[in-house]
Amino acid sequence: MSRSFNSNNIENNEFNLNNEESDYKVLITRLKEIKSTISLLEKTIFK
């Protein structure tokens, strides 16, 4: 029983790490989009 619990716990930890990694990738993508938008707005404003 203990082995089964440990195995499930390891799988859950891996799943959580994958979710966190995915969240960070999405966040970085959004930040890049925001950066591009700001850059475009600056170009428009300072023309």
C-alpha positions, 0 to 999 in steps of 0.5 A: 500500500505504501508503494502505491501511495508513493507512486501516485504521489510522484505522478501527482508531483510530475503533473503539477510540475508540468502544469506549472511549466505550462503556466509559465510558458503561457505567461511568457507568451502573454508578456511578449505580446504585451511588450509588442503592443507597448512597442507599437503604441510607443511608435504610434504616439511618438511619430 
